[in-house]
Every structure is written in C-alpha cells, then in structure tokens.
C-alpha cells in the first residue's frame, strides 16, 4: 500500500505498477525533506513541478485535487512560474547543434508554405521552435524530413480539446538564420521555381485531394483551406493567370460548433479546383515535389484514373485507399493514447 504524508492510502490512483514506484519515491522524498503534500504550499508546488518535473495534472492527482486548474491557480498565488510541456522539452534540446539556414530561396519559400499552413513557428529564447499537432504518421515523417538537418526533432503525445489523442512534433532551430519563419510574408512568390515548392508544402498541410461519385461518374477535386483569406485570394489569382478556374468560398464560419463540439474561432476559407483537367494538371505539377506519402498516394491514384469515366469501375480502389488511410490514423491515435496514458494519471471523483 502507498500512503501520502498524512497517512492516507493512495488506493484510488489508477496507474500502472511502474508508475506507483515513482509515486512512492516522491512521497518518501517529500516526507524526508519535511515538505507537506499540500497543493496550497509553495514549497510543495515548487518541489513537485521544478525538482521532480511533474505536470500540473500529476500534481493534482497526488494532492487529491480534481482539477489541474486548482494547482495552477495556487502556483500563481505563490509566485511559482509554470513550465509548459513543450518548453520543458525545448530546454533539454538546447544542447543539440542547430546548423544555420542554407540561404536557399527555394527552400525558404517551401518552409514558408509549411508555416502558413499547419506548422506553428515561435521565438524561444535565441532559438526558433517549429511544431505541429497531428494524427497522421505521414505528417510526422514529413515534418522530420523537412527540419531534421537543421535541428533535433522529437514528439510527445497530446490530448486535444475534443478528447481525441495525437502527437505534438517539434524542432528547435537556429534563431538568427530562421528568423524569417516568424514573419508572415504579405505576398506569395512570383517565380515558378519558388511558387511550386511553396504551393506544394502549403498543400501538404492544408490541401485535400479527393475522388468522388458524381451521379455515377468520377469527380476529381483539390481543396486548399486556410483562415487567411488574403493568402488564398493571391493564390487563386495566380492560378487564374495560368488558366485555372478555382472557386474561393467561406467553408467554416467563426463561432460555429463542429461535430466534435469544438467552436471555430476564425472564418475558414477554401480554394477549390474541381475541373477534371485542372485537378489532373495540378497532380502532375505537384507530385514531383511532394514528400507527404499520403498526399502523393492520392495524386498517383488520380493520375492512374485520369482516363476512367465511371465510378463503379474505380469505387473499390478509391474506398480501399480511404480505408487504408483511416486505419493508419486510428493506429497512430491508438499509439498516442497509449503513450499519453503511461505518463498521465487519470483524474476522477475518487481522487
């Protein structure tokens, strides 16, 4: 049996045997140091968070508090700074070498395409941290492929607001030479050799390829969705000048609750290409630059079916690819959930 500093048995902590070991060690160390297990005590909060590197969720469980917010409140009252999970990871990465950016304009615009999509870039001390949350293993691999030569990449499991699980992937970069990632460009590149990698990387984050049943016939579609209306409008105009006919429209309105009970904070817009010949042309154009395996599979299938007309003859291949991707996502989420639960103590009414 494991007891806290007040002699109360910790019998309701639903944790693995390996986790019970560190709980016992922490409690014994606190008792030896004369630190009470009290979520209002500054010494206890500082010891658990900074010396034992426990998350506020674990601290709440140990102190029999139902919500980590209570622990965070008292940390603020006691003047104890809180280290965020990503920041704690980043602190450990400062020892890794961070080579400077190559200076290549092609590579630069490709990276900016990423950052204008899902990739988040922020300043951290003298470094620049890039990160993304995802449930797709292909996106994790693509992220590593993009940044690994410039810094150490890693990941850790997260639980999203809607209760789903996924991965947070990150990399710490040289702060001086990668400073351009922090400043959103007010224009898209004009030169084709720069625009293609920019559009490719943006589409790897925000793009969606699809093959659908249109009243018995095959419909090809390519969408790029983003909250930046001006960005999509510039891309649309650029593509119109090249003979394409995209449609730009409001796809999600701010303040609307999704099926997963998440309220959209900003308007989301979609730039859609649905003319058959134009989608095929875009697949031919972007496939040579694409390093995202899942997106590449869709493009290859579109090109393979370019001469097909009827849905019934291709339905099985399309559904097989959809199911394959769905299963890969489920497996990735399952792995994230398993890893997350190993490192987090579930909170319940009995704590």
LINLIN-V998540 format. One record per residue. N is the residue number from 1. OMEGA is omega in degrees with one decimal (NA if undefined). D_CENTER is the distance of its C-alpha to the mean C-alpha in Angstrom with 2 decimals. Layout:
N | OMEGA | D_CENTER
N | OMEGA | D_CENTER
This chain:
1 | 178.1 | 39.63
2 | -178.1 | 37.34
3 | 175.2 | 38.52
4 | -176.3 | 37.21
5 | -179.3 | 39.37
6 | 178.3 | 41.31
7 | -179.6 | 42.32
8 | 179.9 | 40.13
9 | 177.5 | 38.86
10 | -174.2 | 35.11
11 | -175.5 | 35.61
12 | 176.9 | 32.92
13 | -177.1 | 29.84
14 | -176.8 | 28.24
15 | 179.8 | 26.96
16 | -179.5 | 27.67
17 | -179.6 | 30.80
18 | 179.6 | 28.94
19 | 179.1 | 27.27
20 | -179.8 | 30.72
21 | -178.2 | 31.97
22 | 176.4 | 29.80
23 | -179.4 | 30.55
24 | 179.3 | 34.23
25 | -179.1 | 33.98
26 | -178.5 | 32.33
27 | 179.1 | 34.96
28 | 178.5 | 37.78
29 | 178.7 | 36.72
30 | 179.7 | 36.53
31 | 179.6 | 39.94
32 | -179.2 | 41.42
33 | 179.7 | 40.21
34 | -179.9 | 41.52
35 | -179.3 | 38.19
36 | 176.3 | 38.10
37 | -173.3 | 35.17
38 | -176.2 | 34.86
39 | 176.6 | 31.73
40 | -176.8 | 33.94
41 | -177.1 | 35.24
42 | 179.8 | 33.87
43 | -179.9 | 34.79
44 | -179.2 | 33.04
45 | -179.5 | 29.80
46 | -178.2 | 29.87
47 | -177.1 | 30.80
48 | -173.9 | 28.14
49 | -173.2 | 25.23
50 | -179.1 | 26.30
51 | -180.0 | 28.66
52 | 174.7 | 27.14
53 | 178.1 | 23.49
54 | 175.3 | 22.90
55 | 179.1 | 20.18
56 | 176.8 | 21.74
57 | 177.7 | 21.09
58 | 179.1 | 23.21
59 | 178.7 | 25.69
60 | 179.5 | 26.16
61 | 179.9 | 26.88
62 | -177.4 | 29.37
63 | 179.2 | 31.08
64 | 175.8 | 31.30
65 | -174.0 | 29.39
66 | -174.7 | 27.58
67 | 174.7 | 24.84
68 | 179.8 | 22.85
69 | 178.4 | 23.52
70 | 178.4 | 27.15
71 | -179.7 | 26.48
72 | 178.3 | 24.46
73 | -177.6 | 27.38
74 | 173.4 | 29.95
75 | 176.5 | 28.07
76 | 179.1 | 28.31
77 | -179.1 | 31.96
78 | 177.5 | 32.76
79 | -179.2 | 31.11
80 | -180.0 | 28.69
81 | -178.4 | 25.51
82 | 176.6 | 22.25
83 | 177.4 | 19.79
84 | -176.3 | 16.14
85 | -179.3 | 14.32
86 | 179.9 | 12.29
87 | 177.9 | 15.64
88 | 178.2 | 17.52
89 | -177.6 | 15.62
90 | 179.3 | 16.12
91 | -179.8 | 19.79
92 | -176.6 | 20.26
93 | -176.0 | 18.93
94 | 179.5 | 21.59
95 | -179.0 | 24.04
96 | 178.4 | 22.31
97 | 179.6 | 23.77
98 | -179.4 | 21.95
99 | 178.6 | 23.88
100 | 179.4 | 24.36
101 | -175.7 | 23.06
102 | -177.8 | 25.40
103 | -178.7 | 26.41
104 | 178.4 | 26.00
105 | 178.6 | 25.69
106 | 179.1 | 24.28
107 | -179.8 | 21.47
108 | -177.7 | 20.95
109 | 173.6 | 20.58
110 | 178.8 | 18.24
111 | 178.3 | 15.88
112 | 174.6 | 16.51
113 | 176.2 | 15.59
114 | -174.9 | 12.08
115 | 176.1 | 11.96
116 | 174.6 | 13.60
117 | -175.5 | 10.94
118 | -173.6 | 7.17
119 | 179.9 | 7.40
120 | 178.3 | 8.56
121 | 178.2 | 11.85
122 | 178.7 | 14.18
123 | 174.8 | 17.46
124 | -175.3 | 18.01
125 | 177.6 | 21.73
126 | -176.9 | 22.91
127 | 173.3 | 19.66
128 | 179.8 | 16.64
129 | 173.4 | 13.20
130 | -177.3 | 10.32
131 | 177.5 | 6.73
132 | 173.2 | 3.15
133 | -175.7 | 1.04
134 | 173.3 | 3.83
135 | -178.0 | 7.53
136 | 179.2 | 9.14
137 | 179.5 | 10.93
138 | 178.6 | 11.97
139 | 176.7 | 8.71
140 | 179.5 | 8.65
141 | -179.9 | 12.27
142 | 177.9 | 12.03
143 | 178.8 | 9.94
144 | -178.8 | 12.64
145 | -177.2 | 15.27
146 | -167.9 | 14.67
147 | -169.1 | 14.72
148 | -178.9 | 16.58
149 | -178.5 | 19.97
150 | 179.8 | 19.27
151 | -179.8 | 17.93
152 | 178.4 | 16.88
153 | 177.4 | 13.40
154 | 179.4 | 12.23
155 | 172.2 | 9.81
156 | -176.9 | 10.45
157 | 178.6 | 10.14
158 | 173.2 | 9.23
159 | -176.5 | 11.02
160 | -177.3 | 10.01
161 | -178.5 | 12.94
162 | 177.4 | 14.23
163 | 177.8 | 14.73
164 | 178.6 | 12.43
165 | 178.3 | 10.74
166 | -177.4 | 7.69
167 | 171.1 | 6.36
168 | -178.6 | 5.13
169 | -173.6 | 6.45
170 | 173.7 | 8.90
171 | 179.1 | 12.27
172 | -173.8 | 15.25
173 | 176.3 | 17.46
174 | -173.5 | 21.05
175 | -176.3 | 21.36
176 | -173.9 | 24.39
177 | 178.9 | 23.72
178 | -179.9 | 20.04
179 | -178.4 | 20.95
180 | 179.8 | 20.84
181 | -176.6 | 17.03
182 | -174.7 | 17.58
183 | -178.1 | 20.00
184 | 179.3 | 19.20
185 | 180.0 | 21.95
186 | 178.0 | 24.36
187 | 174.7 | 25.21
188 | -178.4 | 23.99
189 | -178.7 | 25.79
190 | -177.4 | 29.17
191 | -178.1 | 29.99
192 | -178.7 | 29.04
193 | 175.1 | 28.10
194 | -177.0 | 25.44
195 | -177.7 | 24.43
196 | 176.9 | 23.72
197 | 176.8 | 21.02
198 | -179.7 | 19.55
199 | 179.6 | 19.58
200 | -177.9 | 18.36
201 | 176.4 | 15.15
202 | -179.4 | 14.58
203 | 176.7 | 15.35
204 | 177.1 | 13.03
205 | -169.9 | 10.09
206 | -175.3 | 12.19
207 | 178.9 | 15.13
208 | 176.8 | 16.58
209 | -178.7 | 19.75
210 | 174.7 | 22.12
211 | -170.4 | 25.61
212 | 176.0 | 27.43
213 | 179.0 | 30.88
214 | 179.6 | 32.83
215 | 177.1 | 36.08
216 | 178.3 | 36.66
217 | -179.1 | 35.53
218 | 173.6 | 32.33
219 | 174.2 | 29.98
220 | -179.0 | 27.37
221 | 174.6 | 24.60
222 | -178.8 | 21.89
223 | 167.6 | 19.69
224 | -177.9 | 17.50
225 | -178.2 | 16.00
226 | 177.6 | 15.19
227 | -178.8 | 16.37
228 | -178.4 | 18.47
229 | -178.3 | 21.74
230 | 178.9 | 23.49
231 | -178.6 | 21.11
232 | 178.8 | 21.49
233 | 177.2 | 25.20
234 | 179.3 | 25.71
235 | 179.3 | 24.14
236 | 179.5 | 26.27
237 | 178.6 | 29.38
238 | -179.1 | 28.81
239 | 176.0 | 28.54
240 | 178.0 | 31.58
241 | 179.2 | 33.53
242 | 176.1 | 32.90
243 | 177.4 | 34.25
244 | -178.2 | 31.21
245 | -179.2 | 31.22
246 | 176.5 | 27.75
247 | 179.2 | 27.48
248 | -177.2 | 25.41
249 | 176.5 | 25.06
250 | -176.2 | 23.38
251 | 177.1 | 21.17
252 | -178.6 | 19.84
253 | 179.7 | 21.87
254 | 177.7 | 20.76
255 | -179.4 | 21.78
256 | -179.2 | 21.70
257 | -178.8 | 20.38
258 | 178.2 | 18.41
259 | 179.8 | 19.46
260 | 176.0 | 16.99
261 | 177.0 | 18.69
262 | -179.6 | 16.01
263 | 178.9 | 17.85
264 | -176.4 | 16.70
265 | -179.2 | 17.21
266 | 172.2 | 17.91
267 | 176.7 | 19.68
268 | -177.1 | 17.72
269 | -179.7 | 19.81
270 | 174.0 | 20.07
271 | -172.1 | 22.07
272 | 172.1 | 23.65
273 | -176.8 | 25.80
274 | 172.6 | 27.97
275 | -171.6 | 31.17
276 | -177.0 | 31.54
277 | -178.0 | 32.82
278 | 177.0 | 30.17
279 | 177.6 | 27.21
280 | 178.9 | 29.03
281 | 179.3 | 29.60
282 | 177.6 | 25.94
283 | 177.4 | 25.05
284 | -175.9 | 27.80
285 | -173.0 | 26.65
286 | -176.7 | 22.97
287 | -179.7 | 23.23
288 | -177.7 | 24.89
289 | -172.2 | 22.02
290 | 176.3 | 19.10
291 | 176.0 | 17.45
292 | -171.2 | 14.86
293 | -177.5 | 16.96
294 | 178.4 | 16.07
295 | -179.7 | 16.81
296 | 179.2 | 19.84
297 | 178.6 | 21.17
298 | -179.9 | 21.35
299 | 179.4 | 23.05
300 | 179.5 | 25.49
301 | 176.9 | 26.39
302 | -179.6 | 27.08
303 | 178.4 | 29.34
304 | -177.1 | 31.05
305 | -173.9 | 31.84
306 | -177.9 | 32.91
307 | 178.7 | 36.55
308 | -177.2 | 36.07
309 | -170.1 | 37.01
310 | -175.6 | 36.89
311 | -174.6 | 34.05
312 | -178.1 | 36.07
313 | -176.7 | 36.35
314 | -173.7 | 32.63
315 | -176.1 | 31.17
316 | -179.3 | 30.94
317 | 180.0 | 29.00
318 | -179.5 | 26.46
319 | 178.4 | 26.03
320 | 179.0 | 25.84
321 | 178.0 | 22.83
322 | -178.7 | 21.08
323 | 178.5 | 21.96
324 | -179.8 | 20.90
325 | 178.9 | 17.33
326 | 179.9 | 17.35
327 | 178.4 | 18.71
328 | 177.5 | 16.18
329 | 179.1 | 13.32
330 | 179.8 | 15.60
331 | 178.9 | 16.25
332 | 178.4 | 12.70
333 | 179.5 | 12.27
334 | 178.6 | 15.74
335 | 179.2 | 15.11
336 | 179.5 | 12.26
337 | -179.8 | 14.75
338 | -179.7 | 17.56
339 | 179.7 | 16.10
340 | -177.7 | 15.06
341 | 177.4 | 18.58
342 | -172.7 | 20.23
343 | -179.8 | 19.12
344 | 178.1 | 19.49
345 | 178.7 | 22.80
346 | 177.8 | 22.85
347 | 179.2 | 24.60
348 | -177.8 | 27.51
349 | -175.9 | 30.73
350 | -178.6 | 32.70
351 | NA | 31.11
